[in-house]
Amino acid sequence: MEKRYQVFVSSTFADLEHERQEVMHALLELDCLPAGMELFPAANETQWNLIRKVIDDSDYYALILGGRYGSLGPDGLSYTEMEYRYALEIGKPTVAFLHRDPGKIVANKTEATEEGRQKLKEFRHLVEKKLCKHWDTAHELGSVVSRSLIQLIKANPAVGWVRANEVPDRDATLELLKLRRQVEDLKSELQRMRKSAPEGTEGLAQGEEDHRVRYRFSTRESGRYMDHAHYNANILITWNDLFATVAPRMIHESTDDELKSALNSLLAERAHAMLGDRDEFKRYELRGFDINDDDFQTLKVQFRALGLIAKSEKARSVKDSGTYWTLTPYGDEVMTRLRAIRSDNEAAELGASGAVEEVTPEDDI
């Protein structure tokens, strides 16, 4: 939607006629709408209310100051100064263009009285405290106005004006508001879903329920380089412990091998705790822990069904055919709840939730 900005140009009239034409051309070339230059060649108290309304409706205010102070209003200020002060009062973005050397202006375009010259001097002093540019000729003024307005618009973006046929009608506006409300509702729903399990997962095994995990391991006698025997075993571990083990690996993303490695480390920890004191294992080093592949796949499926993990959508090279996993927003919430350390020291260290059962030799070496 193309915008055009309205610029209120304030100046004295008769002495700056040629300069105002240059400014008007400069503004029109910028697709701006000039206001104030030709509308009020004479000012009075009744017109002052109209002038203020036009300044209110304008996007920017520009002052051109030459050698004259201008006709006076009821308070002893010129209407030009009154306009400038009003623009500052309402916070309108302003820029002023002052003649660089008023002493060189021809006599018939300057103040005839000492009082007028003093008021002009005081007005210039006031204006120079704010953003202002200087000029010598009408042609130079046009160039300075163009550059200055571009900078002012960039630094202070305004509402602007658009063609009526480009403005949405009432029905379109109502529809837009309706869609915005829907977006806000969806954002709220998404925020709620981040902290709650997906619908339909209530009947799935999860949390502190035990799950039997099968695995294999081997034993090696101290000082030997070959395994003594291989064993198949299984153990009960809660779903929370299983997820808490693999979740940190997926804060960014993780491969199957990395997830399996984390689970194997958990199995080794639990097996050493439960089997290390058994007579048949006291002489041997327990090693080579490897989760059953079917059970590993089941864990991934369960975590996906619970809404805890998802396949990573990150773009990769064509040659990379691996599968990568990452936490869902809900999975991140659950991981934080399980792994964050509580300040009240109530969190206990993770312990074995079940005993190793049915350890059977796989083969003898």
C-alpha positions in Angstrom: 0.0 0.0 0.0 1.6 3.2 -1.2 1.7 6.1 1.4 2.0 9.8 0.8 3.0 12.1 3.6 1.4 15.5 4.2 4.0 18.3 5.0 2.8 21.6 6.6 5.1 24.3 5.3 5.2 27.5 7.3 6.7 30.7 6.1 6.0 34.4 5.5 4.2 35.0 2.2 5.3 37.9 0.0 9.0 37.8 0.5 9.4 34.0 0.0 7.1 33.4 -3.0 9.8 32.0 -5.3 11.3 30.0 -2.5 7.9 28.4 -1.7 7.5 27.3 -5.3 10.9 25.5 -5.1 9.8 23.8 -1.9 6.5 22.8 -3.4 8.2 21.2 -6.4 10.6 19.4 -4.1 7.8 18.0 -2.0 5.8 16.9 -5.0 8.8 15.1 -6.4 9.0 13.2 -3.1 5.2 12.3 -3.6 4.5 14.4 -0.5 1.4 16.6 -0.1 2.2 20.2 0.7 -0.1 22.1 3.0 -0.1 25.6 4.4 1.9 27.5 1.8 -0.9 28.9 -0.4 -3.9 28.3 1.9 -3.3 31.1 4.3 -1.7 34.2 2.6 -3.3 36.2 5.4 -4.0 35.0 8.9 -6.5 36.0 11.6 -7.9 34.6 14.8 -10.6 32.7 13.0 -8.2 31.1 10.6 -5.9 30.1 13.4 -8.2 27.2 14.5 -8.2 25.9 10.9 -4.4 26.2 10.7 -4.0 24.2 13.9 -6.3 21.5 12.5 -4.2 21.3 9.3 -1.0 21.0 11.3 -2.7 18.2 13.4 -3.5 16.3 10.2 -0.1 16.7 8.7 2.7 14.1 9.1 5.6 16.6 9.2 6.2 20.3 9.7 8.7 22.4 7.8 9.6 26.1 8.5 11.2 28.4 6.0 12.6 31.6 7.5 14.1 34.4 5.5 14.3 38.1 6.3 10.8 38.8 7.6 9.2 37.9 10.9 5.6 38.0 9.6 2.2 39.4 10.6 1.5 39.4 14.3 -1.2 37.6 16.1 -3.1 38.8 19.2 -0.3 37.7 21.6 2.4 39.7 19.8 3.9 36.6 18.1 3.9 36.2 14.3 1.6 33.5 13.0 4.7 31.8 11.6 6.2 31.5 15.1 2.8 30.5 16.5 2.6 27.7 14.0 6.2 26.6 14.8 5.6 26.6 18.6 2.3 24.7 18.1 4.0 22.0 16.0 6.6 21.5 18.8 3.9 21.5 21.5 2.0 18.6 19.9 5.2 16.6 19.1 5.1 17.0 15.3 8.4 16.0 13.6 9.8 19.3 12.5 12.7 20.6 10.4 13.5 24.3 9.8 15.3 26.0 6.8 17.0 29.2 7.7 18.6 31.8 5.4 22.3 31.5 6.0 23.0 35.3 5.9 19.8 37.4 6.4 22.0 40.6 6.1 22.4 39.9 2.4 18.7 39.8 1.7 17.4 42.7 -0.3 15.8 45.5 1.8 12.2 45.1 0.5 12.2 41.4 1.7 13.4 42.3 5.3 11.8 43.8 8.4 11.5 47.5 8.2 11.4 48.2 11.9 14.0 47.6 14.7 11.3 45.8 16.7 10.6 43.4 13.8 14.3 42.7 13.3 14.7 41.9 17.0 11.7 39.6 17.0 13.1 37.8 13.9 16.5 37.5 15.7 14.9 35.9 18.8 12.8 33.6 16.6 15.9 32.4 14.7 17.6 31.8 18.0 14.7 29.6 19.2 14.6 27.7 15.9 18.3 27.0 15.9 18.0 25.0 19.1 16.2 22.3 17.1 16.8 20.5 13.8 17.5 23.1 11.1 19.3 23.5 7.8 20.6 26.6 6.0 20.2 27.9 2.5 21.3 30.9 0.3 19.2 30.6 -2.9 15.8 29.3 -3.8 17.3 26.6 -5.9 19.6 25.5 -3.0 16.6 25.5 -0.7 14.7 23.0 -2.9 17.7 20.6 -2.8 18.1 21.0 1.0 14.4 20.3 1.5 14.5 17.1 -0.5 17.4 15.7 1.4 16.2 16.8 4.8 12.6 15.4 4.3 14.0 12.0 3.2 16.0 11.8 6.4 13.2 13.1 8.6 10.8 10.5 7.1 13.3 7.7 7.7 14.0 8.8 11.2 10.4 9.4 12.2 8.0 7.1 10.2 4.5 8.6 10.2 1.0 7.4 9.4 0.7 9.0 6.0 -2.2 9.0 3.6 -3.4 6.3 1.1 -5.9 6.3 -1.7 -9.4 5.4 -0.6 -9.7 2.4 -2.9 -6.6 0.9 -1.2 -8.1 1.1 2.3 -9.9 -2.1 3.4 -13.7 -1.7 3.6 -15.6 -2.4 6.8 -16.3 -6.1 6.1 -12.6 -6.7 5.3 -11.6 -4.8 8.5 -14.0 -6.9 10.6 -12.7 -10.1 9.0 -9.1 -9.0 9.7 -9.9 -8.4 13.4 -11.6 -11.8 13.5 -8.5 -13.5 12.1 -6.3 -11.7 14.5 -8.4 -13.0 17.4 -8.1 -16.5 16.0 -4.3 -16.1 15.8 -4.2 -15.0 19.5 -6.4 -17.9 20.5 -4.1 -20.3 18.6 -1.1 -18.8 20.3 -2.7 -19.3 23.7 -3.6 -22.9 22.8 0.0 -23.5 21.6 1.4 -22.1 24.9 -1.0 -24.4 26.8 0.1 -27.5 24.8 3.7 -26.8 25.6 3.0 -27.7 29.2 0.6 -30.6 28.8 0.6 -34.0 27.2 -1.2 -34.4 23.8 -4.8 -35.5 23.9 -5.3 -39.3 23.8 -2.1 -40.2 25.7 -3.8 -40.8 29.0 -4.1 -44.6 28.4 -0.4 -45.0 27.4 2.3 -46.3 29.7 4.3 -43.4 31.1 5.6 -41.7 34.1 6.6 -43.9 37.1 5.2 -47.0 35.5 7.9 -49.7 35.1 8.9 -51.0 31.6 10.8 -54.2 31.0 13.9 -53.6 28.9 15.9 -56.5 27.4 19.6 -56.3 26.8 22.8 -58.3 26.5 26.2 -58.0 28.0 29.4 -60.0 28.4 31.9 -60.8 31.0 35.7 -60.7 30.9 38.1 -62.1 33.3 40.7 -59.6 34.7 43.8 -59.6 32.5 42.2 -61.3 29.6 41.5 -59.8 26.2 38.6 -62.1 25.2 35.1 -62.2 26.7 34.4 -65.1 29.0 30.7 -65.4 28.3 27.7 -63.5 26.9 24.4 -63.0 28.7 20.8 -62.0 27.9 19.1 -60.1 30.7 16.1 -57.8 31.3 15.4 -55.1 33.9 12.5 -53.0 35.0 13.0 -49.2 34.5 10.4 -46.5 34.8 9.4 -44.5 31.7 10.6 -41.3 33.5 14.0 -42.7 34.1 14.3 -43.9 30.5 13.2 -40.5 29.1 15.4 -38.5 31.6 18.4 -40.5 30.3 18.0 -39.7 26.6 16.3 -36.3 26.8 19.4 -34.1 27.3 20.9 -35.7 24.2 18.0 -34.1 22.2 18.2 -30.6 23.5 19.5 -29.8 20.0 19.2 -33.1 18.2 20.5 -36.7 18.4 21.0 -39.8 16.3 19.8 -43.3 17.0 23.3 -44.3 17.9 23.6 -41.5 20.4 20.3 -42.3 22.1 21.2 -46.0 22.2 24.6 -45.2 23.8 22.9 -43.2 26.5 20.5 -46.1 27.2 23.4 -48.6 27.3 25.2 -46.5 29.9 22.0 -46.6 32.0 21.8 -50.3 31.7 25.4 -50.7 32.6 24.9 -48.6 35.7 21.9 -50.5 36.8 23.4 -53.9 36.1 26.6 -53.2 38.0 24.5 -52.1 41.0 22.3 -55.2 40.9 24.7 -57.9 39.6 28.1 -56.8 41.0 27.7 -58.8 44.3 26.5 -62.0 42.7 29.0 -64.9 43.1 29.0 -65.8 39.4 30.0 -62.3 38.4 32.4 -61.3 41.2 35.5 -62.5 39.3 34.5 -60.8 36.1 34.3 -57.4 34.5 30.8 -56.7 33.2 31.0 -55.0 29.8 29.5 -54.7 26.3 26.0 -53.7 27.4 23.7 -53.4 24.4 19.9 -52.8 24.5 17.7 -55.1 22.5 17.0 -53.4 19.1 13.3 -54.2 19.2 13.0 -52.7 22.7 15.0 -49.7 21.5 12.6 -49.1 18.7 9.6 -49.5 21.1 11.0 -46.8 23.3 11.3 -44.4 20.5 7.7 -45.1 19.3 6.4 -44.7 22.9 8.2 -41.4 23.3 6.8 -40.1 20.0 3.3 -41.3 21.0 3.6 -39.4 24.3 4.4 -36.3 22.4 7.9 -36.1 23.9 10.2 -36.4 20.8 9.9 -35.8 17.1 12.1 -36.2 14.0 14.3 -33.2 13.4 13.3 -31.0 10.4 16.6 -29.3 10.1 17.9 -29.2 6.5 20.8 -31.5 5.7 23.0 -32.5 2.8 21.6 -35.0 0.3 24.3 -37.5 1.4 23.2 -37.4 5.0 20.5 -40.1 5.2 20.5 -40.5 9.0 17.5 -40.0 11.3 17.8 -37.3 13.9 15.6 -36.7 16.9 14.8 -33.7 18.9 12.6 -32.7 21.9 9.1 -31.3 21.4 8.2 -28.3 23.4 6.3 -30.6 25.8 9.3 -33.0 25.9 11.5 -30.1 26.9 9.1 -29.2 29.7 9.1 -32.8 31.0 12.9 -33.1 30.7 13.3 -29.9 32.8 10.9 -31.2 35.4 12.7 -34.6 35.6 16.3 -33.4 35.5 16.4 -29.9 37.1 17.9 -29.9 40.6 15.4 -28.8 43.3 16.7 -26.3 45.8 14.8 -27.9 48.7 17.1 -31.0 48.4 14.0 -33.3 48.1 15.2 -34.7 44.8 16.7 -38.1 45.4 19.4 -39.6 43.2 18.1 -41.9 40.4 18.1 -45.4 41.7 17.1 -48.8 40.2 13.4 -49.1 39.9 13.5 -52.9 39.5 15.8 -55.8 39.9 17.7 -57.5 37.1 15.9 -60.8 36.4 16.5 -64.0 34.4 20.1 -63.5 33.6 21.0 -66.5 31.4 24.3 -67.4 29.6 24.1 -66.7 25.9 27.1 -68.8 25.0 30.5 -69.8 26.4 33.7 -68.7 24.9 
